[in-house]
């Protein structure tokens, strides 16, 4: 997994923005959310001004097809007790 510091990845057809994540979510949690059927190449967990996660993240996929399928199949699925919204980032 990629580091969670710095700026999020540039938007593109293979990048998905995630919103509504639990504040304690980890990169592994996000990789597990998508599962083995997806080629997740990197995860960036966004942090607020206080340095704490703010419930948003970006996931970069190996292909546009994987990103599109993830948007269709995983939007409004749950991580823990939170349901997660997915958005195209381009």
Secondary structure as GFF3:
##gff-version 3
##sequence-region A 1 90
A	DSSP	beta_strand	15	19	.	.	.	ID=ss1
A	DSSP	alpha_helix	27	34	.	.	.	ID=ss2
A	DSSP	beta_strand	40	47	.	.	.	ID=ss3
A	DSSP	beta_strand	53	61	.	.	.	ID=ss4
A	DSSP	alpha_helix	64	74	.	.	.	ID=ss5
A	DSSP	beta_strand	77	79	.	.	.	ID=ss6
A	DSSP	beta_strand	82	88	.	.	.	ID=ss7
###
